[in-house]
Amino acid sequence: MSIAAFIDTPEFKRDLAIELAVTMAEFSIEEDVPLYLLADAVTALEVGMSLIGARESRTVEGGEYRVSPIQLLPFISRPNLWDGEFLQGTSDAGGEISELFELGLFARKSERAEEWDFGDESAFALSQVMARVRPKYVVGLGDSSVYWTAISDGIQRSIREYVPQIVIIEGFESERVEGRYERIFVRRPDFTPVRRTEREFSREVDELEELRLAAEGDGALVAGFLDFLVNSVRGR
């Protein structure tokens, strides 16, 4: 059982997408569930930095660390950003991504003999994961994205034997995916009655209150996603 996921979202959704990705990555490490993660280099760094606290849980006898279940796919290119040089260590500030590999937070290519080389192109790599690894769960954090097409292509290559479960998270709905698959929906709880009551005691809801309500909704969505992982994926 494994999970394939990509993060390719507009800037205004990026913080929530990273929270969801970190939740998924922490679950992957805790449960030792293989996770094939596709993101741009800066996003991968942010996810990895959030996992540093999970490093000790990888300790085995002799002080070494178990192989990470998280495999990064080739980075999504962001031509307008400086992240490529920064994370590959070719700039004065670089090197951080390699340190995360050294800490054992991401799997090195040589550490999993059963894995394949998926190439250097991100969309092709994702389609190869779909067709060859056949992950049970697919999470797409990006609504209008070429990577939904890659998922569709990978499913169709194995259409007779493979029916994945695509997790649709509210706010990151997928484009049309071809082939046979099941949909699982993760949505925010409905806070409408609570908010209506709050407004009855306040003539105006100021900007900070609106931000609090939005954060409350995002937090509930992340909690709902974790609940799905624990109850569905763990019960494999």
Summary of the structure (lengths in Angstrom):
residues: 236
radius of gyration: 19.0
end to end distance: 7.4
largest distance: 63.0
contacts: 711
relative contact order: 0.15
helix: 48%
strand: 13%
